[in-house]
Structures are given as C-alpha cells and as structure tokens.
Amino acid sequence: EAVPHCDVVLVTVPTPITHDLKPDLSYVAGAGRDVFEAIRKGSNTIVVLESTVYPGVTAQTWHPIIEELGLEIGVDLEIAYCPERFNPGDAAHGVRQVARVIGCSNPEVGEALVSLYSKLTTEDVRYVGKLEVAEAAKVIENVQRDINIALVNELARIFPALDVDVEDVLSAAATKWNFHRYTPGVGVGGHCIPVDPYYMIQRAADVGVPAGLITAARAVNRSMPSHVAGVLSDLMWNAGVPAGAAKVLLLGWSYKAEVGDPRETPAEPLAQTLMSKGIGVGAWDPHIESTDYPEGVTVIEDISDAQDYDIAVLVTAHKACLELDWQSLLGNMRTPLLYDGRRVLNLSELEIMGWQTHAVGRPV
C-alpha cells in the first residue's frame, strides 16, 4: 500500500540456503514482485535490494519480473543494490555507524542514493558502479571471514596433535605487525558467515570456475561441531564416564554473544552429534526461548538446576556465561570437566577451583 507513495523502496529480505546448500532466492523474487506490482507507471521509483546475494542476482531475479509486468527501467522504475551492513550485538557498528556501497547501472541514480544513504550513516557512502560490484563486495566480506576462521580452526586441530596450544602460537604470531588474529571455536554460526559462501560457490559454478578455497573453508568450519563432539566424548571416556550415562552441559546456544538468535548456531549440530552417540545434552542460554531448542535437548531455565553433568562446554561467550558462579556449578557437576569452546575463560583460575579444564586447540 505504501509503495505507490514512495520515491525509493528498500527491500531487505532473508537470503538463506536450501537443505542441499543452494541459494534460496524465493524471498528476493517474491518481495520484488510485490513491490513492482504496486509501482505507479511513469513514477521511476527507485527499488534498492539490501539483502546479501551473489553478483548478478538483482538483475537476474528482478529483470524477468519487470518485463513480465510490462514495466520499463528508466521510466517506471530503477533498480539498485546497497547491501545492509551491521553487526548484531555490536553498538559501535550499527546501521548508522557503517560505511555503505551502492551499485546501479544508472550513475545519476547511484549518486542520488549516495545522498540519501549519507543521511542514514555517519560513515562513508560510495557509488561503486555496476550492481555486480556492490553485490560481490558484500558477499566476499563474509567469505573472507569464513576463510580466516577456517584457517585457525584447522590449526586448532593440527597443533594439539603436535602437543602445542594453538593460542600460544597465535599470540606469538600476533607480535608481527601484519598478522591478522582470529580465534578458533566450536563452529561458525548466524545467518551470514556460514551461509553467504555458498552463494559465491554457486555463482562460480555457474560460470565454470572452481571455488576450491571457499569450498574447503566451508567444509572445515562446518565440521567443527562434529570434531568438538569427538573431543568431548574422548575426554569423558578418559575420565571414566560410562558411555551410556554421559551428560554434556552446553553453556550458550545462540550463534553469537549477547544476541538471542539461534540461526545456524554450531550448538545445534554439536548437540545432535552428541545425542547420536547416546550422550545426554542439556543447554542453558538466558537469551534463547525454550521453544528454540531441538527435540532431545534438556532446556535449563536456571543454571542452578543443572545437576549431575559430566562436562560443561562454553559454546557462546555471553557475559552471563562468563560471569556465572563457577564454584556453584562445579558443586553440581558429576564429573568436574570443563571445555572452553571460545578460548575466553581464565582456565588457570578455574583449575584452582577444582575444574579439570580443556579447550579448543589445546593439547589434552
């Protein structure tokens, strides 16, 4: 209803992947059709897609709909792309504190959008030319992060086999001015980093170019929950915990600290892998609703109700998890095992309390 009265329409819809790891563009197509059907003839309304996509999606998905509806670009509408950029849970990088890039085949429209978006952010807004340039810029931002995280996650599996703590190595390497520091973990989650690389992989396949590095990085990060589940099983076995009676307590469930978003959280495949081994799983996360957990996971509303677990695993570095009463939790454990899946705990202090501490990338 609002579209006929607007000069500019911003489209921000989900761009997930299917079960077979292919881009799902149904929301982009559906939202585009809804907007285009409401546009007034001759209005030259500017429609901007902000969702993360691979280069070419905006034109490939919307042009056929525009033609089907008998609309003309440059007369009835213009299309542009300006990817959303913000970091959930990070007040310093909200919508008004991040730079923006704009792609559009019409330079005049591109520059007009620069003026508009400059009113929405205090940072730089830049017209970068073709739609595909802006689309590609957004998707490779997250591809790059996935690759960098995959490197440290792979190192976190290699170095313990050499009796070396990956954190010691990373700290030493970080003394060089141009070393980029990343931290290993139980896996990568959220609606961006574990999803967007598949968009780039698909686009590369479309044009017959292999995306071997991107694909390999995804495989490493996707395998981390399974790897950690194996480590946890071994730790409990070595501690004498009977396989059929083992219980794991997951501290944190959301994909990221201080947000209540369970999408693509590594906690879910970690829990599913453990349960497939016959291991009981309980989870506590003050940011997550009880309905967000999968079947089979024991939902713990109050951490004091966590009783008789064999290993506590820090999955999400919520402040509430970091600052919980570790002494009280220790008293409720059946086996005093602790696994830091984010490398953020002071393990020395926890060992003094009586915890038997372990961590991702740390030799057993």
N, C-alpha and C positions, 0 to 999 in steps of 0.2 A: 504493500500500500504506500510505503514511503518513497519507493524508487522513482515514480514519475515526478516527484517534487525535488529530487536531488540532482546536483551538478556532478557529484562524484560519489561512487558507491564502492566501498571497500568490502572485499569478500575474504573472510578468514574462516576456513572450514578444515576439519581434520583431513590429513592425508596419510592414512595407515597403510599397512601391508596386509595381504591376504595370508591364509594359512600356509600357502606354498611360497611365501616370501616374495610376492609380486606386488608392485604398486597398485593401490586401490584408489582410483581417481573418480569414483562414483559421486563423492561429495562435491568435488570441483565441478563436475559436469552438471549435477543437479542444481547446485546453487547458481551456476552460470545461467542455466535455462530459466530459473525462476526470475532472475534479475532481467535478463534480456526480454522476456515476455512482458515485463512491466514497463519497459523503456518507451518513452514517447517518440514517435517518428520525428526526425529532424532535430532532436534535442542535443545530439552529440554528447551524450552523457559519458563521462569517463568511468570505466569499471576497472578497478585495481584488484588483482589477486595478491593476497599476502601469505597464502599457505606455502609450505615448503614442497617443492616439486623438482623434477629433473629438468634440464634445459630442453625447451620445446613444448612443454605441457600446456602452457597458457594458450598458445596459438593452436596447437594440435587438437586440444579438447574443446576450445570455445569457437574457433572459426567455423566448423561444420554446423554448430547450433545456430550461429549468427546467420549463415547462409540459408539454413532451413527456414528460419523465421522471416526471411526476406529483408533483413537489416543490412545497412551499408556502413562500413567503417569509414570514419571521416565525415559522415553526415548524421547518422543516428547514434553512433557511439564510437568511443576509442577504448582500446584495452591496454593495460599497463601491468607491470609487476613490481611490487615493493615488498620484499619478504619481511615478516614480523621478526623482531629480534628482542628478546628479553630473557632474563634468567630467573625462573621461579625461585622464590625464597631469597633472592639477592636484591636488596633495596637499592644498591648502588647501580644496578643495571636493569632498571625498569623501562617501561615504554618511553618515558620522557628523558632517559639518560643514555640512549644508544644511538649510534650513527645509523643512517638508512641509505640504501641504494635503490635507484629507480631505473627500470628498463622499459622502453617504449619505442616503437618504430617511428613515432612522430616526435621529433625533438622539441617542438613547441609545447606539446602536451607534457613531455618529460620535464621540461623546465618549470612549467606551471605546477606540476606535482612537487617539485623541489620546494617551491614557495609554500605550498600547503603543508607538507610534512615538516618544514622548518618551524612551523608554529606548534608542532606536536613534540618536538625534542630539542634539547639544548645542544645536541651534538651535530656533527657534520651530516648534511644530506646531499647526495651526489647523483646526478643523472649519468648513467654509465653506458647509454646507448641501447643496443638491442635487448629485447626481452630475455633472450637466452643468456646474456651476460649476467644479468641480475639473478636469474633462476639458478645458474651454475654457481655463482658466488655463495648463495645461501646454502646450497646442498653440500658444497665442499668444505664449508666451515665445520659442519658436523662430521663429515668423512674424515677430515684431518684429525679431529679429536678422537674419533674411534680408532684410527691407526696408531696414534700416540699412546692411547690407553692399552691397546693390544700389545704394543712392544713391552711395556712394563709388566703387563700380566703374563706374557710369555717368559720374561726374565724372572718373574716371581715363581715360576715352575722350574726353571733351569738352575738358578743359584742355590736353592736348598739342596739339590742333588749334589752340589759341589761343597756342601757344608758352609755356605756363605749366605748371610742375610741380605736380601735384595735392598732393604732400606739402607744398610751400611754402604752398599755400592752406589745407590742413587745419591746419598748425601755426599759421598766423596766426589762423584762426577759433577755434582751441582756447584763445586768450587770453581769450575770453569765458567767464564762469563757468558758463553753462548750455549750452555747446556739447558734444555727445556725440561723442567722437572714435572713428572706425573707420578701418581701413586697407584699401585695395584689394588685390586679389591675383589670382592666376590662376584662381580659382574657389572655390566653396564645396563642402566635402565632408563625409563622415560619414553616420551613419545617422539624424541628427536634422534639422539645418537644411535640407538640400536635399530632405528627404522630407516633413516634417510640414506645410509649407504646402499640399501637395496634399490633405491631409486636411481642412483648413479650406476650401479651394476646393471640394471635393466637397460638404461639408455646406452651404455657402452655395448651391450649385447645387440641392441637394435641396429647399431652401425657397424657391427662386426669387429669390434675392438675388445680384446680381453681385459678385464679389470681384476687381474690376479692379486695385486696387493690389497685392494679394497676387500675382495672376497676372503682372502686369508685372514685379514684383521677381524672381519666379522666372525669367522669361524673360531678364532682364538677367544674373543670376548663372549661369544655365545656358549662356549664350552666351559667357562669358568665356574658356573654354579655346579656343574657335574664334577669338575675337578675338586672343588672345595668339599662337596659331599663325600667324595672318596677319602679325602684327608681326614674329615671328621670321623668317618667310620673307622679308619685306622687308629686314630687317637683313642677312641672309646675301646676298641679291641685291645690295644696295648695297655689300657688302664684296667683291663679285666672286666669290662662291662659285657654281660651276656648279649649276644646279637639280637635275640628276640625280645629283649626287655629294654633296649636302649631308647633314651629320650633326649631330644635336642630342643633347646630353647632359643628361638630366634629373637634377638633384640632389634626391633625395627623391621618394618615391612615395606614402607613406601620406597620409591626408587631413589629418593634424594632427601637429604637432611632438611628438616623444618617445612616440608610440604606434605600434604595428605593425599598424594597421587600414587596409586598402585600400578599405573600403566607400565607394562613391560618390566616390572621390578624383577631383579635377579633373585629375590627372595622366593618367588613362586616356583621357578624350575629347581631351585635348591631344595625347597620343601618337597616337591614332587619326587625328586630323585631319592631323597632320604626315605620317604614313605614307601617308594617302590622296593627299597631294601628291607622293609619291615621295621623301620625305625619310627618311633613316635615323634611328632613335631608339634610344639606349642609356639605361639608368637605373641609378642607384646609390642604394640606401637600406639602411643597416645594420639597420633594424628590420623589413624585409619579407623573407619567404621567396621563394625563386626561383620557386616554383610560383604565386605570387600575381600575376605579371605576365601580360599578354595575349600571345598569339602575335604574333610580329613584332618585339617589343621585345628588344634585346640586353641581357641581365642582366649587370651588372658586379658581381662579388663584392668585388673590391678596387679602390679608386679609382685606384690606380697603373696598373691595366690599361686605364683609359680613354685611348685613343690616337686622335689624328687627328680630333677632333671640331671642328666649326666654331663652335658656340655652346654655352656652359654655361648652364643655366637653373635657378635656385634655385626649386624648386617647394614644398618643405617645409622649414620653418626648424628642422630638427633641430640640436641642438648639434654633432653630428658634421659636419653640412654647413657650419655657420657657422665652425667651427674647423679645417676641413681645410687642408691645405698648398696654399694657392692658388698659390704660386710654382711648386711642382712640377707642379700641374695645368696651369698656363699653359704650361710647357715641353712638355707632351704634346699641347697643342692644335694643330690645323692652322691655325685662324683664332682670334685672341685675343678673341672676342666673349663677353660675359657679360651675362646678363639677370637682374635681381633681381625675381623674381615675388612677393616678400613684403615688399619695402621694409624690409629689416632689415640689409643689408650696408653696410659703410663703403666706399662706392664711390670716394671720393677716394683712400683708401689703395690700393685695388685698381688704380686708374688709374696711380698712381705705379709700381706693379709692372710695368705694361705692358698691362693689360687694357683693352679698349675697352668701357666699361660702358654699360648701358641698364637701364631699369626700368619696371615697370608704372606708368602715369600720368605718365611723364617724357617731355618732348619729345625727339625723335630729333635 
